Amino acid sequence: MKKSFKNNQLVLSLVAVLASFLVAILVMMLTGLNPLHFFVALIRTFSGYDVLRGNFNPRYIGEFLQTSLPLILTGLSIGFAFRTGMFNIGAEGQVIMGSLGAVCVGILFDLPIFIHLPLAVLTAALFGALWAAIPGILKAKFGVHEVVVTIMLNYTALYLSAYVLKLLPGSDNQKTVDIASTALLRSDFLRSITSNSRLHWGFIVVILSILVFRFIIDKTTFGYELRAVGFNPSASEYAGIKVNSRIVYAMIISGAFAGLAGAMLSLGTFDYGRVMFHFENYGFDGISVALLGGNTGLGILLSGLLFGILKSSQTMMQSLGIPLEIVNIVSGLIILFVAMQYGIQALLSRFSKGKEREDGSV
């Protein structure tokens, strides 16, 4: 018997992406836009090659990769929560708190690079983890739903971070002083080979995070307990698993991944702390990344790169006459089709059975 398409997450994700692109092409044609320009911008973003002019610029590759790093980490954050039965809507706030922790360490401490940089990165993960522990504890102890708490904590993190950053020495109403070079992820080598893009060493943190994600969730007894509690808390408690502590741990680990995304922004992309009063939506985009990636490490990596390409190509699309709304349409359609995965599964299963009957197989 041929391999069934049922439960094949890769096929479902590819169908969702292709279907969203087809609908986007239709929208562009109906509104008088040239779909070719849309794909020219995408190709140049991830390959650096301009098919219209025939030249190559590696800067585009570096920029799209550095844009993808925090998206992958927030995708890991949301994906880990989903795999353990939690719905962490607070990744945005945890990103902000992680960035705050990294900035504080980067500005207030004077240490050698082999201590300063790891300390700043780990502090970002710690701040994100502690911020996520709040809804975890409230759910475990008092049954308060994590969605409500995490949404409120997003706004708390936003304004608390702005307040603290403005208190740091040398800060103004827009940003802090530059973070010490010993605490930065920036790399002169990576910038030199990508035509002075903002690509930095954070990609190593992302790779390690994916490995940790997969190891914890798939290879350990602890990860099995986390997934069991998310699937059925009552049965898990009957089996002797400490349900309350596992709920808190699941949120802590999820928050740590989001906190690392904050480090990618402050220590890698901008090199200073930004006083903001609006969300950048890295945490919310992480939901899309996790859903498209099927909440698996490899899937989240690939979907994070895809959303990074879409996000990075916006400026180039505008220069070619493609409005930013087209990218938003594609992103939204991807999630719509992922949400329709059960219907897609049924269609693929019917198609597979039809092919088997034509081939005379069982």
Secondary structure by P-SEA (a helix, b strand, c coil): cccccccaaaaaaaaaaaaaaaaaaaaaaaacccaaaaaaaaaaaccccccccccccaaaaaaaaaaaaaaaaaaaaaaaaaaacccccaaaaaaaaaaaaaaaaacccccccccaaaaaaaaaaaaaaaaaaaaaaaaacccccaaaaaaaaaaaaaaaaaaaaaaccccccccccccccccccccaaaaaaacccccccaaaaaaaaaaaaaaaacccaaaaaaaaaaacaaaaaaaccaaaaaaaaaaaaaaaaaaaaaaaacccccccccccccccaaaaaaaaaaaaacccaaaaaaaaaaaaaaaaaaaaaaaacccaaaaaaaaaaaaaaaaaaaaaaaaaaaaaaaaaaaaccc
